[in-house]
């Protein structure tokens, strides 16, 4: 590790004594790391005041910019680190220095909901309406993210609630699109124009209809929004509600005077024609029941289509292709079929449904791009798309085409800024006090203080957000530090796992064994799991889908307590125990039977410890538990 890498790591972890030693050895405090951040940026982003003091006293530029133009105070504001912000302001940091996209420190604090930082910046002379390069103000950013306390404070400080960005959109437009109920009420109370039109002619009501935000639609109508306002293409809110097939929105609009005869300009489509075109019988029926005369303007062909829509019986989406189920069921019931024949047929059907390593790699790539977009949108590198969508396998049990099952979700982890946990007996950081070490046991650490809970979304596919806390090192990872000489894990996978452990992407999440909630944080191995699942072959991935399906859809009918993580754990042990030559399409049934026998052995061996199921694959001293109350 070079001296600059050592300086960056010490600054990030808050090791002030090591920082002083490295500076004394000649480390260049102005040099950037591979992410183009200086040591002062790293220390500030994690709230290490002592290190910041040392670097500034050594001559670090308090207003230094990295490649994107972010200054240390921008990083502190983005992360909500009030002590660091106060320290930098006291040392005359420029509170209005924007990054290259025009976003100011106030914009960063507002977008992330850091109300105390917002107040501090305004008191220090931050410009309340300083726009980004796209014309978005701090108020716009706070409205988009739903930070109502910040919105109200900015308005109270003189922010222009009617201000438009470069596309003519207002804060009410973006709040309506994002469904920010409390923010919308605050903006309405501030007397904004509820019928303001952006450059395309859309009003906030148009945006709410496009986003299917029914509660917002009601709010805007109650506030006097024009339900028949047309955009520059002639589209009304009813047109958009019909086009996105939102029946509740259609009924609300119709009951509040929406005119279904109003058509778009090019092509000249009415809401009823749109419903017919996309085959939505429910929308067509709602419009015709409310306004039978709407059919008079339809051409004959479209009238016929409307009639078909009204008679249409909604088709239910199949959770798994029925042709696959029927064929496999027929084969399974035949006395003449062998395990090998059934396995080959199953493998063939899996491939037809997209369950291949190539399609898995495609979905993982989509996840990586989504992660990069979110990191750039939030100006925050410690946001990660994790879980089955990112891993490439198991986000859908019906087909692998990049779409998420209705019952599944997309997991997003965000590292909590400024907090680093240090494991007693594993930490190698310098200058960490004994009282700052945490005790690790059974995959968990004991903590004090509040933690951030997971929260989800009502969107489909759903997004589940979890706050994660950095840990300076992993606990003992068996497969890396003491690999089984008989293990069949590939050399390339072991190399990747070893590198991941050494780089320490270790983090803790809010989870605890049964009966101990709120006392412990669980060590997460999600990045190790992702590396492993992304390395799977076709047959290995198909085995995982089979195990997950059996546990989630079949065994759950008679056995209470099994989780889909048990399927993942079984797969990992199978990868370790099964020779490469045994992963054949004709062996799928035998491999499945072997994995289920492994599960049964673990359940029996747990004996009276009825909450424990099996050892964690990566942390063998930890337990994978059954569901609470099983």
SEBA-43392 format. One record per residue (C-alpha): x, y, z. Coordinates in pm, whole numbers, plus 50000, padded with zeros to 5 digits. Layout:
N
XYZ/...
This chain:
630
500005000050000/501405033949898/501825062150149/498915081349992/496695050550025/497705047650390/496915084450445/493515081050279/492625050350483/493755066350808/491755097850730/488655077750643/488855057250963/489695087051186/493175075251288/494585109451375/497895097251516/498615077351201/497695107650989/500225128551181/502885101851138/502295099050764/502405136850720/505695137050910/506985110450669/506185133350376/502725122050265/501245147150020/498015159350180/496905174849850/497125142449651/493915124749548/493075087849565/491615067449280/488195083049348/489835117449311/489235126449676/491795142149908/492435130950264/490465161350385/487475150350175/487675115450329/487985127850685/485175153150639/482815128150474/483115106750786/483025135051041/486505130651188/487105165351334/490515157351484/491855145151150/490335175350973/492105198151220/495425180851161/495105182950783/494045219550780/496865228851017/499225210750780/498035232850493/495155213750334/492945235950114/489605239150293/487865246649960/489675220349752/487575204549476/487665169049348/486855159748986/483115166149028/483745198949205/482755187349552/484405206049837/484845192250190/481895212650319/479745198650037/480595163250155/479815172150517/476475187950421/475545158650202/476155134550489/474455156350752/477565159450967/476705190951163/479895192551377/482025190151062/479925216950892/480285240251190/484035233851203/484475241850833/482335273250855/484425284751152/487485279950931/485905301150655/484815274450410/482795288350117/479175278750189/478065288149835/480795270349635/478835247849395/480085215749243/480355213148865/476675204948820/475785236549008/474575219749325/475535239449634/476175226549989/472655238650076/471245218449786/473055187249915/471785192050270/468225199150153/468125169249917/469155146150201/466825160950462/469445174350701/467385201950860/469965212951120/472615216150851/470185236150637/469555260150926/473295263750990/474085271150625/471355297250597/472615314150912/476095314150758/474915332150445/474005303950206/471875315849911/468435300449958/467505298349587/470925291149431/469995267749141/471825237948997/472825236348631/469365221748556/467705250948734/466635230949038/466715249549369/467315234649716/463535236849769/462945216349453/465415189949575/463835187749920/460365185349764/461465157149536/462795136849829/459845144450058/461685163350333/458775184450456/460625200350751/463315212850514/460695225150267/458895245150533/462135259750670/463315270350323/459955286750248/460155304450582/463645316450490/462345332250171/462715304649913/460635310249599/458075282049606/456955290949251/460445289149103/460795268148786/463695246848671/465055246548316/462115225048198/459555247948356/458805223048632/458025235548982/458485219849324/454795210449316/455305191848987/458055169649126/456325164549462/453155153649279/455095129149063/456875114549368/453755113249586/455085135749864/451795142350043/453085163850330/455275184650099/452345190449863/450235203350150/453015227150256/453375240349901/449615244849867/449615263650198/452335285950050/449855296049775/451675280649480/449845277949147/448305243149140/447745246648765/451285257948678/452325242648345/455835231848260/457395236247916/455395206547782/452175220247927/451835194648205/450395205248539/451055188248875/447775169548822/449115155048496/452195142948685/450145127448964/448005108548710/451045095448523/452495083148852/449165068048969/449345088049291/445635086749377/445915105149710/447785133449540/445115135449269/442475140649538/444575167149713/445185187149396/441525185949293/440485196949642/442945225849605/441245236749282/443295219649012/441715220548664/440825184648572/440425193848204/443675213248151/445385200447835/449115199547778/450725210747452/449785177647287/446185180647401/446465153947669/444305158047980/444865142548323/442125117448231/444065108247917/447145100048124/445185081548394/443645060048120/446975053847948/448595040748268/445465020248352/444735036448690/441055029448744/440735048049080/442225079248923/439875076748625/436825074448851/437965103749069/438575125648764/435245116648606/433355123648928/435015157848944/434045169148596/436685154548368/435465154348006/436275121647825/435535138247487/438745158947506/441285142547278/444985146047219/446115164746907/448395140346728/447255113346709/443715124746799/443015099747075/440415103947349/440815086547687/438295060247573/440245053547256/443405049747462/441655024347685/440495005147378/443895006847214/445684991547513/442884966647577/441834979047920/438234968147956/437914982048309/438945017248206/436715016447898/433815004248110/434335031748369/434335058848102/431295045047918/429315040448239/429945076548333/429635091647985/427905068747731/428115096947476/431895092547474/431405063347234/429725085646973/433055099746855/434635065646812/435145051646460/433355019046390/436424997846442/437145014446775/433515011046888/433764973946819/436964972747017/435314991147305/432564965147309/435164937547319/436894955347607/433664956947804/433144919747755/436754911247828/437504889248126/440774900548287/443474874848232/445434865648544/449224864948513/450604830448570/453254828048844/455034801348646/454364791148290/451544765848307/452984747848009/456104741648215/454114729548516/451864707148304/454744691148118/456794685148430/453774672648621/452954647648348/456524635248338/456794633048717/453634611548735/454914587048478/456344555048627/458704551148334/460494584348363/463914584748532/465464611748749/467804619448463/464994623548210/463004645648446/466144665948519/466904671348151/463304681648083/463394705248378/466704719848261/465274725347914/462214743448049/464414764548277/466444775647976/463274784647784/462254806448080/465604824348070/467294808048368/470824808548229/474064824148348/473974847648046/470584861848145/471704863348507/474734883848402/472424907048206/470224913048512/473284918748732/474564944248481/471194961948495/471534962948872/475034977748850/473815004948614/470855012248844/473305015049134/475525039448943/472505060648848/471355062749210/474865070649332/475155098749080/471645111449147/472275112749520/475935123749493/476745096049736/479005066449659/477915044849954/474565033849808/474364998049681/471734977349504/471914943649677/469844912249718/468474888649455/468044914849181/471724923849205/472834887749248/471184877848920/469254847649048/466024844049246/464374878049195/461754859948990/460694823749017/458774823448690/461314835948435/464644853948422/464144883348187/465134912348412/461634916448563/460914914048934/458174891449070/455214908949231/456094891149556/459744900849532/461534934249562/464764952949494/466964958449798/468984990249842/471564994850119/472885028950217/475875032050448/475285055350741/477825083650711/480315091050984/479905058651180/482425030251182/482274999751408/485424981551517/485304944651611/487164935051926/489864909851833/489664917251459/490234954951433/493664965351303/492975002651303/495345024751495/494255048651769/490955030851835/490105032552204/489095001552395/485695016252475/485045020952102/485434983752027/482284962651991/481904926352087/481184901251812/479364868751882/477274845051671/477224867851367/476114898551563/477594927651755/476204943852067/475444980752019/474065010052209/472025038752070/469325039951808/469615023451470/467755031251152/465035006051060/464424992450715/461665008750517/459964999450196/457975015149917/454525010449774/455885010249418/455964979349199/458484965149185/458904973949550/462154988249680/463284979350030/465765003650181/468054994650469/470575015750658/473934998350690/476825006850921/480435002850816/482614978151001/486394980650973/486864943250921/484984910850872/484884885051149/486524851751073/485404840950724/485964803550710/486164798250334/488794825750299/490914822650612/490714785150666/489554769650338/488534733250337/491184713650140/488374692649993/486334723149890/485104724749531/484734762649524/486534775349215/489894792849246/488524823849075/485654826249325/487974821249623/490254848549487/487304872549453/486044864249803/489504869349950/489844903149783/486404913749908/487294904150266/490604922650249/489014954050108/486514951650394/483144960750254/481894946150579/478854962850726/476194957750990/472434958450948/469454959851181/468604923451247/468854901051550/468194865151660/464704857051787/463904875552110/466874899352092/465604926551859/466934961451924/470014948952110/472164936251827/473294944151474/473944915551232/477124912751029/476054912650664/477824890950408/475734903650118/478754913149906/480274878549952/476934862749862/476654884449552/480094873749429/479164837349482/475794838849308/477224858149014/479674829548957/476994802748911/476674780748605/473314773548444/472734741848647/473894757448974/471584787048925/468694764348834/469244743949151/469004776049352/465704785149182/464354750349255/465344752149622/463944787149663/460684776949493/460314745749707/460964764450032/458854794749945/455934778549761/455804741749859/457344734850199/455884766750344/452424751350306/453234725050569/456404737250744/456444770650924/459764788150980/461844782550668/463174813550491/464454818650139/467894825150292/467924788250383/467834780650009/470834803249955/472724786650242/471984752050104/473274762549763/476534775649911/477184742850092/476344723649775/478884744449581/481534735549836/480694698449853/479864690249490/482564682749233/482474702948907/481774671848698/478614664748899/476924697448797/475144682648495/471644690048355/470704653648407/471514656248778/469154684348878/466714661549062/469514642949240/471174675649340/467864688949471/467324657449675/470854659949813/470324696349917/467014688550089/468644659550274/471304683950393/468564706950520/466884678050700/470154667550867/470714702750994/467164705151129/467534671951312/470974680851450/469644713451595/467714692251845/466064712452119/467654744651997/464474749251802/465234784351674/468514773351513/468624757751170/472164755651034/475624771851050/476154803150843/478224794250537/480684823150557/480744827650936/480704791951068/480524804151428/477164820351348/473734804851311/471084808051041/467824808451234/464274798451156/461664825851133/460544840051465/457584821651613/458014791351388/
